[in-house]
Amino acid sequence: MGERIGTEKIVREDGYLYYVGKDGYVWRAPMKHNKRGRKKRVGSEKINKEAGYMYYLGKRGYVERAKLKNYKKRRR
């Protein structure tokens, strides 16, 4: 679906949600059923984000991006 842009492989743990934060690093946050977990930065590679793309951690453990279908560039 998307293209791989990260070079660092991140190993997933059960009970956590993984995402690319505003700062460009990969973070993990506990899911609702995981009562003992805490939010933590897990990646050391910084991703430079571009507008019009969605960034996520793929099944293989690398950061990937996909183009947003209905994205319109905003004028200010």
N, C-alpha and C positions, 0 to 999 in steps of 0.2 A: 504494500500500500504506500509506504513512504520510502524516503531515501535515507540511508545511514550517513550521519554526519559526525558522530562521536567515535573516538578511538579507544576509549577506556571501557572495559567490560565490567558491568556491575552485577553481582550475584544477588538474586532476590531471596527474601525470607518470607515465609508465610505470615499473614496477619498484618502486612504493611502495604500502603499505597505509595507508589513511586511517581514523582513528577519533576519537571524542570522548573525551578522557581524563577522569580523576577530577576534575581542576581545572576542567573545563568548556570547555576550548579544543580546537580541532582539531589533531591531531598526525599526522605521517606517519612511517612506519617502513619501512626497506627490506625487501623480500621476500627469501627465501633465495637466489634467483639473482642478486640485486643486491649484489655484493661491495663496491662503493665507497660506497654510501649511508650516511647517518647519520640517527638519529632527530632530528626537528626540529619545533618548533611552527610551524604555517603559518597559523593563523587568529588574528585579533585580537579577534573577537567572543566574549564569554563566554556560555555557555549555562547556564541554571539548570535542573538536572536534577530530575525528579520520580520518585519510586518507582513501579514498575509499567510503565515505558516503556523501550524500547530506542532509543538514539540512534545515528545513523549519517550518513555523507555520501552523499547521493543521487546519482543519475546526472547531474542537472542542475548539481551543484556546491554545493547548499545543504544545511544540516544539517536532517535530518528525524527524526521519531520515530514509533514504532509501539507500540501497546499490547501488552503481553505477555499471551498467551492464558491461561496457567495461573498467573498471579501471585497469591499470597495474602499479604496484609499480615501481617507478623510482629509478635507481641506480645512485649514485653520487660518 
